[in-house]
Amino acid sequence: MKLEIIYYTLMGIGLYFASDWILDRLEVSRGERFKNRNIIFFVIILILAFLSFNFTKFVLLAAG
């Protein structure tokens, strides 16, 4: 149980930086900043969180 907290915390930190990087790449390819970049950042991190947390839950349950 305590190890799961560490896994999810580290994943959350990684998701934050990954979402920021993805948003920066989108803005660079677009050539300008988004007006509502907070909302776009939230959508990116939300999708990544759903995918990664569900995958981690599946792996932890399958492991025992």
C-alpha positions as CSV (number, residue, x, y, z in Angstrom):
1,M,0.0,0.0,0.0
2,K,2.7,2.5,0.9
3,L,4.6,1.7,-2.3
4,E,1.6,2.5,-4.4
5,I,1.6,6.0,-2.9
6,I,5.2,6.5,-4.1
7,Y,4.3,5.1,-7.6
8,Y,1.4,7.4,-8.0
9,T,3.3,10.4,-6.7
10,L,6.2,9.9,-9.0
11,M,3.8,9.3,-11.9
12,G,2.0,12.6,-11.1
13,I,5.3,14.5,-11.1
14,G,6.2,12.9,-14.4
15,L,2.8,13.6,-15.9
16,Y,3.1,17.3,-15.0
17,F,6.4,17.6,-16.8
18,A,5.2,15.5,-19.8
19,S,2.1,17.6,-20.1
20,D,4.1,20.8,-20.0
21,W,6.4,19.5,-22.7
22,I,3.5,18.4,-24.9
23,L,1.9,21.8,-24.6
24,D,5.1,23.6,-25.4
25,R,5.6,21.4,-28.5
26,L,2.0,22.1,-29.6
27,E,2.6,25.9,-29.2
28,V,5.9,25.8,-31.1
29,S,4.3,23.9,-34.0
30,R,1.4,26.4,-33.9
31,G,3.7,29.4,-33.8
32,E,2.0,31.2,-30.9
33,R,0.7,30.6,-27.4
34,F,-2.8,29.4,-26.8
35,K,-5.2,31.8,-25.2
36,N,-6.6,29.2,-22.8
37,R,-3.4,27.3,-22.2
38,N,-4.5,26.3,-18.7
39,I,-7.5,24.5,-20.0
40,I,-5.5,22.7,-22.7
41,F,-2.8,21.8,-20.1
42,F,-5.6,20.3,-17.9
43,V,-7.0,18.3,-20.7
44,I,-3.6,16.9,-21.6
45,I,-2.7,15.9,-18.0
46,L,-6.2,14.5,-17.4
47,I,-6.0,12.2,-20.4
48,L,-2.4,11.1,-19.5
49,A,-3.5,10.5,-15.9
50,F,-6.4,8.3,-16.8
51,L,-4.3,6.2,-19.1
52,S,-1.2,5.9,-16.9
53,F,-3.1,5.4,-13.6
54,N,-5.3,2.7,-15.0
55,F,-2.3,1.0,-16.6
56,T,-0.5,1.1,-13.3
57,K,-3.5,-0.2,-11.4
58,F,-3.8,-3.1,-13.9
59,V,-0.1,-3.9,-13.5
60,L,-0.2,-3.7,-9.7
61,L,-3.2,-5.9,-9.5
62,A,-1.8,-8.5,-12.0
63,A,1.4,-8.6,-10.0
64,G,-0.4,-9.8,-6.9
